[in-house]
């Protein structure tokens, strides 16, 4: 378990700020307003922007804070003992603050246009019918997203060289699929800022309970399935990776064999 510094907290705030700014801007520009988000919105573009945006931010700031930018990721990291609870609380507060500032910036830049889509706020689509179904969608999406993050960035088995690409791609694909149903939040900080600024809460609990449940399930799946499976090559030493996007690194095991007599 690593102790976090002030730089880590600032990185989480700044990273979440830019994530919500990017997401809020693309939603404002590419989602059809007035409840027509299902037929008239370009979720391919929206998903691609999510993917590239998160890819850039993890590559940019991941080496400082681990690149959470999402309370659901921080919850999973806490369960897996990659971050202590006190630092986790500060991380989540920084993420919520960053999300709020990002949404405020979207409003400042696109006040009239953004009002039509509530500055990127998400809501459960009429296609689902109930908030419970929306919660299930958010839970499934968060499970997959957080599962990818912990597998490539927190595991001794993960190939962390492509972690930013894998994490960004996971979010982009999920938004393309589930965006028309719930807006594709999978992140309470991404939901909170636009919801507060746009005064569109989307039922609240689908965007809190869903990501929390998905993160917990992802952490448990990682702990009891991914990490419990066999390693091809056992690790001899774990060490922090300076300047990398991951929190741990696998040092390759070097075995020396004595010649047989």
FENNOR-V108828 format. One record per residue. PHI is phi in degrees with one decimal (* if undefined). Layout:
BEGIN
PHI + PHI
END
This chain:
BEGIN
* + -99.7 + -79.7 + -101.1 + -112.8 + -58.7 + -60.0 + -64.3 + -64.6 + -64.4 + -61.9 + -66.3 + -63.9 + -65.8 + -62.6 + -69.1 + -56.4 + -68.7 + -62.1 + -69.7 + -61.7 + -63.7 + -65.5 + -61.3 + -68.5 + -68.6 + -65.6 + -60.4 + -85.0 + -121.5 + -99.5 + -68.6 + -79.9 + 59.8 + 73.5 + -102.5 + -70.4 + -78.4 + -120.8 + 144.7 + -113.4 + -98.4 + -77.3 + -67.3 + -65.1 + -61.7 + -65.1 + -64.4 + -66.1 + -56.7 + -63.0 + -68.5 + -62.8 + -68.9 + -56.2 + -64.1 + -69.2 + -66.9 + -65.4 + -76.1 + -117.6 + -61.2 + -70.1 + -91.4 + -118.6 + 96.5 + 67.6 + -73.5 + 54.8 + -164.9 + -57.1 + -63.8 + -66.0 + -65.0 + -61.1 + -62.4 + -63.1 + -67.2 + -60.8 + -84.8 + 62.4 + -92.2 + -148.8 + -80.3 + -58.2 + -65.0 + -63.5 + -62.7 + -62.2 + -64.3 + -56.4 + -64.8 + -62.6 + -64.5 + -65.7 + -64.2 + -64.7 + -60.9 + -62.6 + -65.5 + -65.7 + -63.0 + -66.2 + -62.5 + -66.9 + -59.0 + -64.0 + -66.0 + -86.0 + -130.5 + -59.3 + -72.5 + -64.7 + -66.9 + -62.0 + -68.9 + -116.2 + 55.1 + 57.2 + 90.8 + -65.0 + -105.2 + -152.6 + -77.1 + -68.2 + -64.2 + -61.8 + -86.5 + 93.1 + -130.4 + -66.1 + -62.5 + -64.3 + -62.3 + -62.6 + -63.0 + -61.9 + -64.5 + -66.7 + -63.3 + -61.8 + -67.8 + -56.9 + -67.4 + -63.5 + -66.9 + -59.0 + -64.1 + -61.6 + -70.1 + -69.9 + -96.5 + -115.5 + -127.2 + -108.1 + -73.1 + -97.2 + -73.3 + -90.6 + -79.6 + -65.0 + -109.6 + -56.0 + -58.7 + -65.9 + -64.0 + -67.0 + -61.8 + -63.3 + -60.0 + -64.5 + -60.8 + -63.4 + -63.8 + -67.8 + -60.6 + -82.5 + -99.3 + -54.2 + -65.7 + -96.8 + -131.0 + 93.0 + 66.4 + -79.5 + 57.0 + -161.7 + -58.4 + -71.4 + -66.0 + -73.1 + -64.1 + -59.1 + -62.3 + -63.1 + -69.9 + -72.5 + -88.8 + 53.9 + -131.8 + -90.2 + 64.0 + 91.8 + 63.2 + -67.4 + -60.4 + -95.5 + -110.5 + -68.4 + -57.9 + -62.6 + -63.6 + -64.9 + -62.8 + -66.6 + -64.1 + -63.3 + -64.5 + -64.1 + -67.9 + -62.9 + -61.2 + -67.4 + -101.3 + -117.9 + -69.7 + -73.1 + -77.5 + -72.4 + -73.1 + -97.6 + -66.9 + -135.0 + -65.0 + -82.8 + -97.7 + -153.3 + -111.0 + -146.6 + -64.7 + -101.8 + -68.9 + 75.8 + -90.8 + -94.2 + -108.9 + -93.0 + -136.6 + -137.3 + -99.3 + -82.6 + -64.7 + -81.2 + -110.2 + -108.4 + -108.6 + -108.0 + -78.8 + -64.4 + -76.4 + -73.3
END
